[in-house]
Amino acid sequence: MLNHTPATVAHILNELRKTIVGQDEVLEQVLVAILAEGHALLEGVPGTAKTLMVKTLAEIIGARFSRIQFTPDLMPSDITGTNVFNMRTSEFTLRQGPIFTDILLADEINRTPPKTQAALLEAMEERQTTIDGDRYPLSPIFTVLATENPIEYEGTYPLPEAQLDRFLLKVLIDYPRAQEELEIVARWDGGFNSRHLEMANIQPLPDGASISHCRAEIRAMRMEPSVQKYVVDIVQRTRSHPTILYGASPRASIALLLCSKALAAIRGRDFPTPDDVRDIALPVLRHRLALRAEAELEGATTDAVISDIIKTVEVPR
């Protein structure tokens, strides 16, 4: 039974819409990542409110927020922190890096070399980081929301497959529709300024433990065996499709299970349906498979191939 989730979700979405116009599907998917205890990769051109959305979300849920601007010269210690020698005590003390937070915005994550990107792997998977051989636990709600620009390729480094697979979702953020952009302009003309969030009158969740309660309710949710098979059938098909070089791993099946549960809870149900699986399949799978070179030359896209696979899988009654 969902006791906390419906009211919590309604509050978060209502407050997010004080700063974000439209983008309902994107907001829903980012919320899925938070409630399913995962991380999200946000891809969109500059100026589509990615940073504003993450900052507003952190404000609403009462989370600590840190931002890292990824650059080619960024070092792993710039993310995790480093031990500094104290001359007075003759001891080393840890100077914590920005990874010691609740919500971490990894801005333009593909602009830093793989060695530095790898500094996030342990944190994303185990919610801990190792510095000079010592392990340090991170926040229980530690979440990475990373952004990347789909247009510029010069000076960027493709994310390693292992790192991509750590992201529960890859969310695509498109331009707003004309009516939505008109409302954005009208809001700014009326005095709104994204650099001054305090003027937006964002109301945090009344209970600081709300996210933890929602996560517990989603963990307790159960999926019917027939829907479980539907999840596995979809992922299995990615491994045999003729245009796919390599398909999704079992981690993708687990991610599709967890995200379907979270989406069902956001929609007010305590059980996931095939519709939930189908609606969240694209962001769960699009970054976990690679197309054959000849298929890409013919104009195939991962989203189109996944949509084709979903159409061929029998939907349980």
Secondary structure as UniProt FT lines:
FT   HELIX           5..16
FT   TURN            17..19
FT   HELIX           24..35
FT   TURN            36..37
FT   STRAND          40..44
FT   TURN            46..47
FT   HELIX           50..60
FT   TURN            61..62
FT   STRAND          65..69
FT   TURN            72..73
FT   HELIX           76..80
FT   STRAND          81..86
FT   TURN            87..90
FT   STRAND          91..96
FT   TURN            98..99
FT   STRAND          103..107
FT   HELIX           109..111
FT   HELIX           114..117
FT   HELIX           118..120
FT   HELIX           121..126
FT   STRAND          128..131
FT   TURN            132..133
FT   STRAND          134..137
FT   TURN            140..141
FT   STRAND          143..148
FT   TURN            154..155
FT   HELIX           161..166
FT   STRAND          169..173
FT   HELIX           178..189
FT   TURN            190..191
FT   TURN            194..195
FT   HELIX           197..200
FT   TURN            208..209
FT   HELIX           210..220
FT   HELIX           225..237
FT   TURN            238..240
FT   TURN            242..243
FT   STRAND          244..246
FT   HELIX           250..266
FT   TURN            267..268
FT   HELIX           274..285
FT   TURN            286..287
FT   STRAND          290..291
FT   HELIX           293..297
FT   TURN            298..299
FT   HELIX           302..312
//
